[in-house]
Amino acid sequence: MINILGKRYYFFGLSLLLIIPGLILLIYMASSGTLPLAIDFTGGTLLEVRFEATNQPQLADIIQLYNEMGVTDVKVQTTSSGSYVARSSELSDEVRGAVVGALEKRFETKVDVLRFESVGPIIGREVTSRAAQAVAVAALIVVIYMTFAFRGIPHAIRYGICAIIAMIHDIALVFSVTAFGGRFFGWQIDSLFLTALLTVIGFSVQDKIVVFDRVRENTTIYKRLPFETLVNHSIVQTLQRSINTQLMTVEFMLLAMALFGGVTLREFAVILLVGLFSGTYSSIFIAAPVLVAWESREWKNWFGRNKGEATA
């Protein structure tokens, strides 16, 4: 017997413990002007170069050279192909030429410019706005679809709403992890972060629909079971599927990308790793427990447990 729902408030508490500190840090960074936004959102210049010398310069040396030329907000990364990517405030073509010339003089080697891109902040705002609109529309469609698909059982709309609540849980956890990554590891919120976030949302909703669909099927089979016991039994039935399809396949691939995929993909892979794990976790330990708490109206007793115990 696995009594998952019997410990649901421990899972709620664990989620709050992981999410709230990160969101507080994120709010603090936003209020203090230190939010780690990349040039995709703030506007700026990306310069990617490759050195022909055998001995490659250190990142700190390149950052120091930028600082000497009056550019104090530069961030430099290496790529898997051996090039260097510098992101800074917007630079003119003349300053770019001066930077490249200074790099060649400082490190006594030819420097090949692979990319030089300038992005305005308006582009980042438009992309973010459209992404937020897409998520809102998708959430509404999910609620409508699940209400229609589950119309044969009582309170069908609650299944869609609980799926969206659990999806918000996953989004909040991703932002929490990103806040700590930006504070301690120099992560930035860029277009790749937005891509990872939208991917997490898609996987998150999919897994919750699978769990709730098993609840719907069991509702017609085990009509005399208490609702909490029925939901707990449904979770246990889908547990192996969730572990096999998420943790044993996608998560291992993302872990390999995070460890061996290079610096430029590491942040993207880690965000996906955390987000997809959260999607699996919330499908089992957040979405269904929230549904049971709602059906039992547990807030009337300050979220106290009912006397019935769930068994599977």
CORTATA-V129968 format. One record per residue. RES is the residue in one letter. OMEGA is omega in whole degrees, -180 to 180 (999 if undefined). NEAR is the number of other ideal C-beta (glycine too) atoms within 10 Angstrom. D_LAST is the distance of its C-alpha to the last C-alpha in whole Angstrom. Layout:
res=RES omega=OMEGA near=NEAR d_last=D_LAST
res=RES omega=OMEGA near=NEAR d_last=D_LAST
This chain:
res=M omega=177 near=9 d_last=5
res=I omega=-179 near=13 d_last=6
res=N omega=-178 near=15 d_last=7
res=I omega=-176 near=19 d_last=9
res=L omega=179 near=26 d_last=10
res=G omega=-179 near=17 d_last=11
res=K omega=-172 near=12 d_last=14
res=R omega=-178 near=23 d_last=15
res=Y omega=171 near=14 d_last=19
res=Y omega=179 near=10 d_last=19
res=F omega=175 near=17 d_last=18
res=F omega=-180 near=17 d_last=21
res=G omega=178 near=10 d_last=23
res=L omega=180 near=13 d_last=23
res=S omega=179 near=20 d_last=24
res=L omega=180 near=12 d_last=27
res=L omega=180 near=9 d_last=28
res=L omega=-172 near=17 d_last=28
res=I omega=-171 near=20 d_last=30
res=I omega=179 near=12 d_last=32
res=P omega=180 near=13 d_last=35
res=G omega=179 near=20 d_last=35
res=L omega=176 near=14 d_last=36
res=I omega=178 near=12 d_last=38
res=L omega=180 near=18 d_last=40
res=L omega=178 near=21 d_last=40
res=I omega=178 near=12 d_last=42
res=Y omega=-180 near=13 d_last=44
res=M omega=179 near=16 d_last=45
res=A omega=-179 near=12 d_last=46
res=S omega=-179 near=9 d_last=48
res=S omega=178 near=8 d_last=50
res=G omega=-179 near=6 d_last=50
res=T omega=179 near=11 d_last=49
res=L omega=-173 near=17 d_last=46
res=P omega=178 near=21 d_last=46
res=L omega=178 near=19 d_last=47
res=A omega=-178 near=19 d_last=48
res=I omega=175 near=25 d_last=51
res=D omega=-176 near=22 d_last=49
res=F omega=-178 near=22 d_last=49
res=T omega=-173 near=21 d_last=52
res=G omega=-179 near=17 d_last=54
res=G omega=-175 near=22 d_last=56
res=T omega=174 near=21 d_last=57
res=L omega=179 near=17 d_last=56
res=L omega=178 near=24 d_last=58
res=E omega=-177 near=18 d_last=57
res=V omega=174 near=19 d_last=59
res=R omega=179 near=15 d_last=60
res=F omega=-180 near=19 d_last=62
res=E omega=-178 near=10 d_last=64
res=A omega=178 near=12 d_last=65
res=T omega=178 near=6 d_last=63
res=N omega=-177 near=9 d_last=62
res=Q omega=180 near=15 d_last=60
res=P omega=176 near=16 d_last=60
res=Q omega=180 near=10 d_last=58
res=L omega=-178 near=15 d_last=56
res=A omega=180 near=9 d_last=57
res=D omega=179 near=13 d_last=61
res=I omega=179 near=21 d_last=60
res=I omega=179 near=17 d_last=59
res=Q omega=179 near=13 d_last=62
res=L omega=176 near=20 d_last=64
res=Y omega=-179 near=21 d_last=62
res=N omega=178 near=12 d_last=63
res=E omega=180 near=11 d_last=67
res=M omega=175 near=14 d_last=67
res=G omega=179 near=7 d_last=66
res=V omega=-171 near=17 d_last=62
res=T omega=-177 near=11 d_last=60
res=D omega=-175 near=12 d_last=56
res=V omega=172 near=21 d_last=56
res=K omega=-174 near=17 d_last=53
res=V omega=176 near=19 d_last=53
res=Q omega=172 near=18 d_last=51
res=T omega=178 near=15 d_last=51
res=T omega=-180 near=15 d_last=50
res=S omega=-180 near=11 d_last=49
res=S omega=177 near=10 d_last=52
res=G omega=178 near=9 d_last=54
res=S omega=-180 near=17 d_last=55
res=Y omega=179 near=20 d_last=55
res=V omega=180 near=17 d_last=54
res=A omega=177 near=22 d_last=55
res=R omega=-176 near=22 d_last=54
res=S omega=172 near=20 d_last=56
res=S omega=-171 near=13 d_last=58
res=E omega=179 near=14 d_last=60
res=L omega=175 near=22 d_last=63
res=S omega=178 near=10 d_last=66
res=D omega=-179 near=9 d_last=67
res=E omega=179 near=8 d_last=70
res=V omega=177 near=16 d_last=68
res=R omega=179 near=15 d_last=65
res=G omega=179 near=13 d_last=69
res=A omega=179 near=13 d_last=70
res=V omega=-180 near=25 d_last=66
res=V omega=178 near=17 d_last=66
res=G omega=179 near=11 d_last=70
res=A omega=177 near=15 d_last=69
res=L omega=180 near=23 d_last=66
res=E omega=-180 near=16 d_last=69
res=K omega=-177 near=11 d_last=71
res=R omega=-174 near=15 d_last=69
res=F omega=173 near=18 d_last=67
res=E omega=179 near=8 d_last=70
res=T omega=177 near=15 d_last=69
res=K omega=-180 near=12 d_last=68
res=V omega=177 near=20 d_last=65
res=D omega=178 near=11 d_last=64
res=V omega=-179 near=14 d_last=62
res=L omega=180 near=14 d_last=59
res=R omega=172 near=10 d_last=58
res=F omega=-174 near=16 d_last=60
res=E omega=174 near=11 d_last=58
res=S omega=-177 near=15 d_last=58
res=V omega=176 near=19 d_last=55
res=G omega=-178 near=13 d_last=56
res=P omega=-179 near=15 d_last=53
res=I omega=180 near=9 d_last=53
res=I omega=180 near=14 d_last=52
res=G omega=180 near=21 d_last=49
res=R omega=180 near=13 d_last=49
res=E omega=180 near=11 d_last=49
res=V omega=180 near=14 d_last=46
res=T omega=-180 near=15 d_last=44
res=S omega=-180 near=10 d_last=44
res=R omega=178 near=10 d_last=44
res=A omega=179 near=16 d_last=40
res=A omega=178 near=10 d_last=39
res=Q omega=180 near=10 d_last=40
res=A omega=179 near=12 d_last=38
res=V omega=-180 near=17 d_last=35
res=A omega=179 near=10 d_last=36
res=V omega=179 near=10 d_last=36
res=A omega=179 near=16 d_last=33
res=A omega=179 near=18 d_last=31
res=L omega=180 near=12 d_last=33
res=I omega=179 near=12 d_last=32
res=V omega=180 near=20 d_last=29
res=V omega=-180 near=19 d_last=28
res=I omega=-179 near=12 d_last=30
res=Y omega=-177 near=14 d_last=29
res=M omega=176 near=25 d_last=25
res=T omega=179 near=16 d_last=26
res=F omega=-177 near=11 d_last=28
res=A omega=-177 near=15 d_last=25
res=F omega=-173 near=21 d_last=23
res=R omega=-179 near=10 d_last=26
res=G omega=-179 near=9 d_last=24
res=I omega=-177 near=13 d_last=21
res=P omega=174 near=9 d_last=22
res=H omega=-175 near=12 d_last=23
res=A omega=-176 near=16 d_last=23
res=I omega=-178 near=14 d_last=25
res=R omega=-179 near=19 d_last=23
res=Y omega=179 near=25 d_last=21
res=G omega=180 near=25 d_last=24
res=I omega=178 near=18 d_last=25
res=C omega=176 near=24 d_last=22
res=A omega=179 near=29 d_last=22
res=I omega=177 near=20 d_last=26
res=I omega=179 near=16 d_last=25
res=A omega=176 near=28 d_last=23
res=M omega=177 near=27 d_last=26
res=I omega=175 near=16 d_last=28
res=H omega=-179 near=24 d_last=26
res=D omega=178 near=30 d_last=27
res=I omega=-180 near=17 d_last=30
res=A omega=179 near=19 d_last=31
res=L omega=177 near=23 d_last=29
res=V omega=179 near=25 d_last=32
res=F omega=178 near=18 d_last=35
res=S omega=179 near=21 d_last=34
res=V omega=180 near=20 d_last=34
res=T omega=178 near=25 d_last=37
res=A omega=179 near=24 d_last=39
res=F omega=177 near=14 d_last=38
res=G omega=178 near=20 d_last=39
res=G omega=-178 near=21 d_last=42
res=R omega=-172 near=16 d_last=43
res=F omega=-176 near=9 d_last=43
res=F omega=176 near=11 d_last=43
res=G omega=177 near=11 d_last=45
res=W omega=177 near=20 d_last=43
res=Q omega=175 near=21 d_last=44
res=I omega=-177 near=25 d_last=43
res=D omega=-178 near=19 d_last=44
res=S omega=177 near=17 d_last=44
res=L omega=176 near=18 d_last=41
res=F omega=179 near=24 d_last=39
res=L omega=177 near=16 d_last=39
res=T omega=179 near=14 d_last=38
res=A omega=-179 near=23 d_last=35
res=L omega=179 near=20 d_last=34
res=L omega=177 near=13 d_last=34
res=T omega=178 near=16 d_last=32
res=V omega=-180 near=24 d_last=29
res=I omega=180 near=22 d_last=29
res=G omega=179 near=12 d_last=29
res=F omega=-178 near=21 d_last=26
res=S omega=-178 near=28 d_last=24
res=V omega=-179 near=24 d_last=24
res=Q omega=-177 near=15 d_last=24
res=D omega=-180 near=26 d_last=20
res=K omega=177 near=30 d_last=19
res=I omega=179 near=21 d_last=20
res=V omega=-180 near=13 d_last=18
res=V omega=-178 near=25 d_last=15
res=F omega=178 near=25 d_last=16
res=D omega=175 near=16 d_last=17
res=R omega=175 near=19 d_last=14
res=V omega=180 near=23 d_last=13
res=R omega=179 near=18 d_last=16
res=E omega=-178 near=13 d_last=16
res=N omega=178 near=16 d_last=12
res=T omega=180 near=18 d_last=15
res=T omega=-178 near=9 d_last=17
res=I omega=-176 near=9 d_last=15
res=Y omega=-173 near=13 d_last=12
res=K omega=-176 near=8 d_last=15
res=R omega=180 near=5 d_last=14
res=L omega=171 near=16 d_last=11
res=P omega=-173 near=16 d_last=12
res=F omega=-179 near=18 d_last=12
res=E omega=179 near=25 d_last=10
res=T omega=180 near=18 d_last=7
res=L omega=-180 near=20 d_last=8
res=V omega=178 near=26 d_last=9
res=N omega=178 near=27 d_last=6
res=H omega=180 near=21 d_last=5
res=S omega=178 near=22 d_last=8
res=I omega=-180 near=24 d_last=9
res=V omega=179 near=18 d_last=7
res=Q omega=-178 near=15 d_last=9
res=T omega=-175 near=19 d_last=12
res=L omega=-179 near=17 d_last=12
res=Q omega=179 near=9 d_last=14
res=R omega=-179 near=13 d_last=16
res=S omega=-180 near=19 d_last=17
res=I omega=-177 near=14 d_last=18
res=N omega=-174 near=10 d_last=20
res=T omega=-177 near=15 d_last=22
res=Q omega=-171 near=19 d_last=23
res=L omega=-172 near=14 d_last=23
res=M omega=-179 near=10 d_last=24
res=T omega=-176 near=11 d_last=26
res=V omega=-176 near=17 d_last=28
res=E omega=179 near=17 d_last=27
res=F omega=178 near=11 d_last=29
res=M omega=180 near=12 d_last=32
res=L omega=177 near=22 d_last=32
res=L omega=177 near=13 d_last=32
res=A omega=177 near=11 d_last=35
res=M omega=-179 near=17 d_last=37
res=A omega=-177 near=18 d_last=37
res=L omega=-171 near=10 d_last=38
res=F omega=-175 near=11 d_last=41
res=G omega=-180 near=14 d_last=41
res=G omega=-174 near=13 d_last=44
res=V omega=-174 near=12 d_last=45
res=T omega=-180 near=15 d_last=45
res=L omega=-172 near=16 d_last=41
res=R omega=-179 near=17 d_last=40
res=E omega=178 near=23 d_last=39
res=F omega=-178 near=19 d_last=38
res=A omega=-179 near=21 d_last=35
res=V omega=179 near=21 d_last=34
res=I omega=177 near=26 d_last=34
res=L omega=-180 near=25 d_last=32
res=L omega=180 near=21 d_last=30
res=V omega=-176 near=23 d_last=29
res=G omega=-179 near=23 d_last=28
res=L omega=174 near=23 d_last=26
res=F omega=178 near=18 d_last=24
res=S omega=178 near=27 d_last=24
res=G omega=177 near=30 d_last=23
res=T omega=180 near=22 d_last=20
res=Y omega=-176 near=24 d_last=19
res=S omega=177 near=27 d_last=19
res=S omega=-176 near=29 d_last=17
res=I omega=-169 near=22 d_last=14
res=F omega=-179 near=22 d_last=15
res=I omega=-173 near=25 d_last=18
res=A omega=-179 near=27 d_last=18
res=A omega=176 near=29 d_last=15
res=P omega=177 near=26 d_last=15
res=V omega=178 near=20 d_last=18
res=L omega=180 near=26 d_last=17
res=V omega=179 near=22 d_last=15
res=A omega=179 near=20 d_last=18
res=W omega=-180 near=15 d_last=21
res=E omega=-179 near=15 d_last=19
res=S omega=-178 near=18 d_last=19
res=R omega=-173 near=9 d_last=22
res=E omega=179 near=16 d_last=21
res=W omega=179 near=10 d_last=25
res=K omega=178 near=8 d_last=26
res=N omega=-178 near=10 d_last=25
res=W omega=179 near=6 d_last=26
res=F omega=176 near=12 d_last=22
res=G omega=-180 near=11 d_last=21
res=R omega=168 near=15 d_last=18
res=N omega=-178 near=15 d_last=17
res=K omega=-178 near=5 d_last=16
res=G omega=178 near=12 d_last=13
res=E omega=179 near=14 d_last=10
res=A omega=178 near=26 d_last=7
res=T omega=178 near=16 d_last=4
res=A omega=999 near=17 d_last=0
